[in-house]
Amino acid sequence: MKRLIALLLMSLFMTGTLTACNTMAGVGEDVEAAGEKVQDKAEDCKDPPC
């Protein structure tokens, strides 16, 4: 019984870890896209009128 509980806990931990990695990768892509938009707008504002 202890072994079953330990395996269950390890499985939950591994699933949580892998999900967190995918979530962080998604956040990184979102931040990158936002940064590119800000950079594009800054480039547009270099030449008047903004």
DRENBA-139797 format. One record per residue: residue number from 1; residue in one letter; x, y negated, z negated of N, C-alpha, C in turn. Coordinates in steps of 0.2 Angstrom, whole numbers, plus 5000, padded with zeros to 4 digits. Each point is the difference from the previous one (the first is absolute). Example, Ala and Ser with C-alpha at 12.3 -4.5 7.8 and 13.67 -1.06 7.14 Angstrom:
DRENBA-139797
@pos->1	code->A	n.x->5066	n.y->5028	n.z->4961	ca.x->4996	ca.y->4994	ca.z->5000	c.x->5004	c.y->4994	c.z->5000 $
@pos->2	code->S	n.x->4998	n.y->4995	n.z->5004	ca.x->5004	ca.y->4994	ca.z->4999	c.x->4996	c.y->4995	c.z->4997 $
END
This chain:
DRENBA-139797
@pos->1	code->M	n.x->5004	n.y->5006	n.z->5000	ca.x->4996	ca.y->4994	ca.z->5000	c.x->5004	c.y->4994	c.z->5000 $
@pos->2	code->K	n.x->5006	n.y->5000	n.z->4996	ca.x->5004	ca.y->4994	ca.z->5000	c.x->5003	c.y->4999	c.z->5007 $
@pos->3	code->R	n.x->5002	n.y->5005	n.z->5003	ca.x->5003	ca.y->5000	ca.z->5006	c.x->4995	c.y->4997	c.z->5006 $
@pos->4	code->L	n.x->4994	n.y->5001	n.z->4999	ca.x->4995	ca.y->4998	ca.z->5005	c.x->4999	c.y->4992	c.z->4999 $
@pos->5	code->I	n.x->5000	n.y->4998	n.z->4993	ca.x->4999	ca.y->4993	ca.z->4999	c.x->5006	c.y->4996	c.z->5002 $
@pos->6	code->A	n.x->5006	n.y->5003	n.z->4999	ca.x->5006	ca.y->4997	ca.z->5002	c.x->5000	c.y->4999	c.z->5008 $
@pos->7	code->L	n.x->4998	n.y->5005	n.z->5004	ca.x->5000	ca.y->5000	ca.z->5007	c.x->4995	c.y->4995	c.z->5002 $
@pos->8	code->L	n.x->4994	n.y->4999	n.z->4997	ca.x->4995	ca.y->4995	ca.z->5001	c.x->5003	c.y->4993	c.z->4999 $
@pos->9	code->L	n.x->5003	n.y->4999	n.z->4995	ca.x->5003	ca.y->4994	ca.z->4998	c.x->5005	c.y->4998	c.z->5005 $
@pos->10	code->M	n.x->5004	n.y->5004	n.z->5002	ca.x->5006	ca.y->4999	ca.z->5005	c.x->4996	c.y->4998	c.z->5007 $
@pos->11	code->S	n.x->4995	n.y->5004	n.z->5002	ca.x->4997	ca.y->4998	ca.z->5006	c.x->4997	c.y->4993	c.z->5000 $
@pos->12	code->L	n.x->4997	n.y->4999	n.z->4995	ca.x->4997	ca.y->4993	ca.z->4999	c.x->5005	c.y->4995	c.z->5000 $
@pos->13	code->F	n.x->5005	n.y->5001	n.z->4997	ca.x->5006	ca.y->4995	ca.z->5000	c.x->5003	c.y->4999	c.z->5007 $
@pos->14	code->M	n.x->5001	n.y->5006	n.z->5004	ca.x->5003	ca.y->4999	ca.z->5006	c.x->4995	c.y->4997	c.z->5005 $
@pos->15	code->T	n.x->4993	n.y->5001	n.z->4999	ca.x->4995	ca.y->4997	ca.z->5005	c.x->5000	c.y->4993	c.z->4998 $
@pos->16	code->G	n.x->5001	n.y->4998	n.z->4994	ca.x->5000	ca.y->4993	ca.z->4999	c.x->5006	c.y->4996	c.z->5002 $
@pos->17	code->T	n.x->5005	n.y->5003	n.z->5000	ca.x->5007	ca.y->4998	ca.z->5002	c.x->5000	c.y->4999	c.z->5008 $
@pos->18	code->L	n.x->4997	n.y->5005	n.z->5003	ca.x->5000	ca.y->4999	ca.z->5008	c.x->4995	c.y->4995	c.z->5002 $
@pos->19	code->T	n.x->4994	n.y->4999	n.z->4996	ca.x->4995	ca.y->4995	ca.z->5002	c.x->5003	c.y->4993	c.z->4999 $
@pos->20	code->A	n.x->5004	n.y->5000	n.z->4994	ca.x->5003	ca.y->4993	ca.z->4999	c.x->5005	c.y->4998	c.z->5005 $
@pos->21	code->C	n.x->5004	n.y->5005	n.z->5003	ca.x->5004	ca.y->4998	ca.z->5005	c.x->4997	c.y->4998	c.z->5007 $
@pos->22	code->N	n.x->4994	n.y->5003	n.z->5001	ca.x->4997	ca.y->4998	ca.z->5006	c.x->4996	c.y->4993	c.z->4999 $
@pos->23	code->T	n.x->4998	n.y->4999	n.z->4994	ca.x->4997	ca.y->4993	ca.z->4999	c.x->5005	c.y->4995	c.z->5000 $
@pos->24	code->M	n.x->5006	n.y->5001	n.z->4997	ca.x->5005	ca.y->4995	ca.z->5001	c.x->5003	c.y->4999	c.z->5007 $
@pos->25	code->A	n.x->5000	n.y->5005	n.z->5004	ca.x->5002	ca.y->4999	ca.z->5007	c.x->4994	c.y->4996	c.z->5003 $
@pos->26	code->G	n.x->4994	n.y->5001	n.z->4999	ca.x->4995	ca.y->4996	ca.z->5003	c.x->5000	c.y->4992	c.z->4998 $
@pos->27	code->V	n.x->5002	n.y->4999	n.z->4993	ca.x->5001	ca.y->4994	ca.z->4998	c.x->5005	c.y->4996	c.z->5003 $
@pos->28	code->G	n.x->5006	n.y->5004	n.z->5001	ca.x->5006	ca.y->4997	ca.z->5003	c.x->4998	c.y->4998	c.z->5008 $
@pos->29	code->E	n.x->4996	n.y->5004	n.z->5003	ca.x->4998	ca.y->4998	ca.z->5007	c.x->4996	c.y->4994	c.z->5000 $
@pos->30	code->D	n.x->4995	n.y->4999	n.z->4995	ca.x->4996	ca.y->4994	ca.z->4999	c.x->5004	c.y->4994	c.z->4999 $
@pos->31	code->V	n.x->5004	n.y->5001	n.z->4995	ca.x->5005	ca.y->4994	ca.z->4999	c.x->5004	c.y->4998	c.z->5006 $
@pos->32	code->E	n.x->5002	n.y->5005	n.z->5003	ca.x->5004	ca.y->4998	ca.z->5006	c.x->4996	c.y->4997	c.z->5006 $
@pos->33	code->A	n.x->4994	n.y->5002	n.z->5001	ca.x->4995	ca.y->4997	ca.z->5005	c.x->4999	c.y->4993	c.z->4997 $
@pos->34	code->A	n.x->4998	n.y->4998	n.z->4994	ca.x->4999	ca.y->4994	ca.z->4998	c.x->5006	c.y->4995	c.z->5001 $
@pos->35	code->G	n.x->5006	n.y->5003	n.z->4998	ca.x->5006	ca.y->4996	ca.z->5001	c.x->5001	c.y->4998	c.z->5007 $
@pos->36	code->E	n.x->4998	n.y->5004	n.z->5005	ca.x->5001	ca.y->4999	ca.z->5007	c.x->4995	c.y->4994	c.z->5002 $
@pos->37	code->K	n.x->4994	n.y->5000	n.z->4997	ca.x->4995	ca.y->4995	ca.z->5002	c.x->5003	c.y->4993	c.z->4997 $
@pos->38	code->V	n.x->5002	n.y->5000	n.z->4994	ca.x->5003	ca.y->4994	ca.z->4998	c.x->5006	c.y->4998	c.z->5004 $
@pos->39	code->Q	n.x->5004	n.y->5004	n.z->5002	ca.x->5006	ca.y->4998	ca.z->5004	c.x->4997	c.y->4997	c.z->5007 $
@pos->40	code->D	n.x->4995	n.y->5004	n.z->5003	ca.x->4998	ca.y->4997	ca.z->5006	c.x->4997	c.y->4993	c.z->4999 $
@pos->41	code->K	n.x->4996	n.y->4999	n.z->4995	ca.x->4997	ca.y->4994	ca.z->4999	c.x->5005	c.y->4994	c.z->4999 $
@pos->42	code->A	n.x->5006	n.y->5002	n.z->4996	ca.x->5005	ca.y->4995	ca.z->4999	c.x->5004	c.y->4998	c.z->5007 $
@pos->43	code->E	n.x->5000	n.y->5005	n.z->5004	ca.x->5003	ca.y->4999	ca.z->5007	c.x->4996	c.y->4995	c.z->5004 $
@pos->44	code->D	n.x->4993	n.y->5001	n.z->4999	ca.x->4995	ca.y->4996	ca.z->5004	c.x->5000	c.y->4993	c.z->4997 $
@pos->45	code->C	n.x->5002	n.y->4999	n.z->4994	ca.x->5000	ca.y->4993	ca.z->4996	c.x->5006	c.y->4997	c.z->5001 $
@pos->46	code->K	n.x->5005	n.y->5003	n.z->5003	ca.x->5006	ca.y->4996	ca.z->5001	c.x->4999	c.y->4995	c.z->5006 $
@pos->47	code->D	n.x->4996	n.y->5002	n.z->5005	ca.x->4999	ca.y->4995	ca.z->5005	c.x->4994	c.y->4996	c.z->4999 $
@pos->48	code->P	n.x->5000	n.y->4994	n.z->4999	ca.x->4994	ca.y->4996	ca.z->4998	c.x->4995	c.y->5000	c.z->5006 $
@pos->49	code->P	n.x->4994	n.y->4999	n.z->5000	ca.x->4996	ca.y->5000	ca.z->4993	c.x->4998	c.y->5006	c.z->4997 $
@pos->50	code->C	n.x->5000	n.y->5001	n.z->4994	ca.x->4999	ca.y->5006	ca.z->4996	c.x->4992	c.y->5001	c.z->4999 $
END
